[in-house]
Amino acid sequence: MGDGTDTFTSQSRPPLLLLLVASLCGATGGSTDSTARIWNLNGSSNGASAQLVLRHCIRERGQDVPSNRDVTSLDWNSDGTLLATGSYDGFARIWMEDGNLARTLGQRRGPIFALKWNKKGNYIVSAGVDKTAIIWDAHTGEAKQQFLFHSAPVLDVDWQNNTTFASCSTDTCIHVCRLGCDRPVRSFQGHTNEVNAIKWNPSRTLLASCSDDSTLKIWSMKQDTCVHDLQAHSKEVYTIKWSPTGPATSNPNANIMLASASFDSTVRLWDVERGVCIHTLTKHQEPVYSVAFSPDGKYLASGSFDKCVHIWNTQSGRLVHSYRGTGSIFEVCWNAQGDKVGASASDGSVSGTRVCWGEEGAGPKGETPGS
């Protein structure tokens, strides 16, 4: 983003409600402690949460010392047994679920902004300020291939399959790259400002992108121009999420949707087939940094700089529950059962909200542990 604000993302481990919190204080003006933390919110009835601290160190004069650089990105592998982290120190690291460091990947020429496991779990792609994307062998730690196609820092990456991924950049371009190919297999241009995030839909046939130009765009590998140009937000669109519905999901009979979170303080839900906004969710008072669909796609959680987590009914657009934390909310996620929402905040706090389902059609009621 071009506003000078540092924000950092986390991912939820599939089997459990775990939040990964990069211990960064850029948003609150404090110092960084070069750690990531894994919080287990399962079974917590009083707000207490077990945590593992992942200390990011570099080698100096034969000793491991804290890198004192921000941890910027985190991603679990598909079965939740290994965690990858990216840091401003230029290193990507792989951690075991017990918090022990398994492997350090070779240093890049600058901070890492994004990294992702492929589904098979044998490769990690990382991207950063050095304008490159790199595929790493997760077993050996060796770089398999560097992709030098962008002219500015690369902000996000997402795998289409086990050997093909998309990348987006502050240069406004999107490239789709394949291991073994020395040029992009497809390039998309159309945004007029930096592209903040990209996401393949569940069937991996469409790619969504969002930008500081206030738009979302939907792309297909079958054409160079966008399928839909979604214009409704009035400020930067920070992130996007596809619903776990439609083809290639466990909810194939439900229509697929796309959620977008913006610095205009709104969340929008889009009908991708028609290319229209079906709901505008307006209860937040500050920029919205994170959205997450429940496993069945019926509800959407959103987290904002206003310290609030809201839960919405995706069919009606109705607000059905709100939770207020103690710091700006930068990440939200659901557990696999769809009855808990976790949130991480700028003050380092991690909260779990149990969603108690009332009578059919009544929507969820929130219970915040310790409140």
Secondary structure as UniProt FT lines:
FT   STRAND          18..23
FT   TURN            26..29
FT   STRAND          35..40
FT   TURN            42..43
FT   STRAND          50..55
FT   STRAND          57..60
FT   TURN            61..62
FT   STRAND          63..66
FT   STRAND          71..76
FT   TURN            78..79
FT   STRAND          82..87
FT   TURN            88..89
FT   STRAND          92..96
FT   TURN            97..98
FT   STRAND          101..104
FT   STRAND          112..117
FT   TURN            119..120
FT   STRAND          123..128
FT   TURN            129..130
FT   STRAND          133..137
FT   TURN            138..140
FT   STRAND          143..147
FT   STRAND          154..159
FT   STRAND          164..169
FT   TURN            170..171
FT   STRAND          174..178
FT   TURN            179..180
FT   STRAND          186..188
FT   STRAND          195..200
FT   TURN            202..203
FT   STRAND          206..211
FT   TURN            212..213
FT   STRAND          215..220
FT   TURN            221..222
FT   STRAND          228..231
FT   STRAND          237..242
FT   TURN            247..248
FT   TURN            252..253
FT   STRAND          257..262
FT   TURN            263..264
FT   STRAND          267..271
FT   TURN            272..275
FT   STRAND          276..281
FT   STRAND          288..293
FT   TURN            295..296
FT   STRAND          299..304
FT   TURN            305..306
FT   STRAND          308..313
FT   TURN            314..316
FT   STRAND          319..324
FT   STRAND          329..334
FT   TURN            336..337
FT   STRAND          340..345
FT   TURN            346..347
FT   STRAND          350..357
FT   TURN            360..361
FT   STRAND          364..367
FT   TURN            369..370
//
